[in-house]
Amino acid sequence: MKTNRRGALLLLGSTLLASCAAPQTVSQDTTDPFEGGIGGTGIVGTVFGNRNLSINGLKVDLSANTSVTSPIGPSTQMDLAPGQMLTVFARKAPDGIVSREISIDFALVGDFKVNGANASVNSVPLIGWQGALGQGRTGQRVAVSGTWTPNGVRPSRIDPAPQSMDVIAGTFDGAGVGGVAIETRSSRPTAGSYTVAFGRSQNDGFTVEQFKSGRFTTANGLKYLSVDGYLETERKAPGFRIAGLGHSFASDVQLGQIGQRRAIYFGAYTGRFDARIGVVVPDDFRTRDRVLRDGLDLAGSSSVLRL
């Protein structure tokens, strides 16, 4: 375990900026939430802002060479929008974090169904869906950006989706994703892997036509991770993983203190996530934006837990 765990950082946030808006100046301390070093950095979290990205409280710069992909069609930097869940591979250097590859992640693509106060896509419950950004409407095909919980997806953005295959993306547990059974006529994903399955949702199951497994599959030299999410139990030590992530924690990370709360984790990646800082954050997107925008004191805040 690392011993250099003192200091403070004001996690950077932003208002929901239009792409033409001037960047907001936010003061920061130079202390590093990853506890030193430079190199390849993976970030999985909700984006605030457009051209001036704040993800997990980190300011992430775009360059002319930053590529953007999406599972539902060609994408560019202009398609980035507040509330989206992104997987970012970046280069962490003394002068900041510069993104190299960005994937716009959709946990679900399918028909938006509502029954009273309850909503679902591809038989997966949408928790707190009324507070999500976007233009998606009930009865439409939608693309859901959000975070997996043990009981469904908490969406941060819901947008209209093209008339193409349905999608369900999360941790494949050996039988399915998010409690939805996966049927495939070919090979199956590796149990415990992050899987993006393309196919058809039907009768509380999902028939797969093709799938992709893994995050950061082209990211050479990945050394650090920052991930936003909820914990779910697993058999391997330390007994928890982040729902929908597909990366297991190092066996000695102390996660019981997090419980069912949402948190942002920082730490090294060595084949497993050696998280050493957990920052508890609000569930609601807009409230979380305000908290991150105001900054968090990693040294003194009761929301910051050493793992």
Secondary structure as the mmCIF struct_conf table of DSSP 4:
data_model
#
loop_
_struct_conf.conf_type_id
_struct_conf.id
_struct_conf.beg_label_comp_id
_struct_conf.beg_label_asym_id
_struct_conf.beg_label_seq_id
_struct_conf.end_label_comp_id
_struct_conf.end_label_asym_id
_struct_conf.end_label_seq_id
STRN STRN1 LEU A 10 LEU A 10
TURN_TY1_P TURN_TY1_P1 SER A 19 CYS A 20
BEND BEND1 ALA A 21 ALA A 21
HELX_LH_PP_P HELX_LH_PP_P1 ALA A 22 THR A 25
TURN_TY1_P TURN_TY1_P2 PRO A 33 PHE A 34
BEND BEND2 GLY A 36 GLY A 36
STRN STRN2 GLY A 39 PHE A 48
BEND BEND3 GLY A 49 ASN A 52
STRN STRN3 LEU A 53 ILE A 55
TURN_TY1_P TURN_TY1_P3 ASN A 56 GLY A 57
STRN STRN4 LEU A 58 ASP A 61
TURN_TY1_P TURN_TY1_P4 ALA A 64 ASN A 65
STRN STRN5 SER A 67 THR A 69
TURN_TY1_P TURN_TY1_P5 PRO A 71 ILE A 72
BEND BEND4 GLY A 73 GLY A 73
HELX_RH_3T_P HELX_RH_3T_P1 GLN A 77 ASP A 79
TURN_TY1_P TURN_TY1_P6 PRO A 82 GLY A 83
STRN STRN6 MET A 85 ALA A 93
TURN_TY1_P TURN_TY1_P7 PRO A 94 ASP A 95
STRN STRN7 GLY A 96 ASP A 105
BEND BEND5 ALA A 107 ALA A 107
STRN STRN8 LEU A 108 ASN A 115
TURN_TY1_P TURN_TY1_P8 GLY A 116 ALA A 117
STRN STRN9 ASN A 118 VAL A 121
TURN_TY1_P TURN_TY1_P9 ASN A 122 SER A 123
STRN STRN10 VAL A 124 PRO A 125
STRN STRN11 LEU A 126 LEU A 126
TURN_TY1_P TURN_TY1_P10 ILE A 127 GLY A 128
HELX_RH_3T_P HELX_RH_3T_P2 TRP A 129 GLY A 131
STRN STRN12 LEU A 133 LEU A 133
BEND BEND6 GLY A 134 GLN A 135
TURN_TY1_P TURN_TY1_P11 THR A 138 GLY A 139
BEND BEND7 GLN A 140 GLN A 140
STRN STRN13 ARG A 141 THR A 149
TURN_TY1_P TURN_TY1_P12 PRO A 150 ASN A 151
STRN STRN14 GLY A 152 PRO A 160
BEND BEND8 GLN A 163 SER A 164
STRN STRN15 ASP A 166 THR A 171
STRN STRN16 PHE A 172 PHE A 172
BEND BEND9 GLY A 174 ALA A 175
STRN STRN17 GLY A 176 VAL A 177
TURN_TY1_P TURN_TY1_P13 GLY A 178 GLY A 179
STRN STRN18 VAL A 180 THR A 184
BEND BEND10 ARG A 185 SER A 186
HELX_LH_PP_P HELX_LH_PP_P2 PRO A 189 THR A 190
TURN_TY1_P TURN_TY1_P14 ALA A 191 GLY A 192
BEND BEND11 SER A 193 SER A 193
STRN STRN19 TYR A 194 GLN A 202
TURN_TY1_P TURN_TY1_P15 ASN A 203 ASP A 204
STRN STRN20 GLY A 205 SER A 213
BEND BEND12 ARG A 215 PHE A 216
TURN_TY1_P TURN_TY1_P16 THR A 217 THR A 218
TURN_TY1_P TURN_TY1_P17 ASN A 220 GLY A 221
STRN STRN21 LEU A 222 GLY A 229
STRN STRN22 LEU A 231 THR A 233
BEND BEND13 ARG A 235 LYS A 236
TURN_TY1_P TURN_TY1_P18 ALA A 237 PRO A 238
BEND BEND14 GLY A 239 GLY A 239
STRN STRN23 PHE A 240 ILE A 242
TURN_TY1_P TURN_TY1_P19 ALA A 243 LEU A 245
STRN STRN24 SER A 248 PHE A 249
HELX_LH_PP_P HELX_LH_PP_P3 ALA A 250 ALA A 250
TURN_TY1_P TURN_TY1_P20 SER A 251 ASP A 252
TURN_TY1_P TURN_TY1_P21 GLY A 256 GLN A 260
BEND BEND15 ARG A 261 ARG A 261
STRN STRN25 ALA A 263 TYR A 269
BEND BEND16 THR A 270 ARG A 272
STRN STRN26 PHE A 273 VAL A 280
BEND BEND17 ASP A 283 ASP A 284
HELX_RH_AL_P HELX_RH_AL_P1 PHE A 285 ASP A 294
STRN STRN27 ASP A 297 ASP A 297
TURN_TY1_P TURN_TY1_P22 LEU A 298 GLY A 300
TURN_TY1_P TURN_TY1_P23 SER A 302 SER A 303
STRN STRN28 VAL A 304 ARG A 306
#
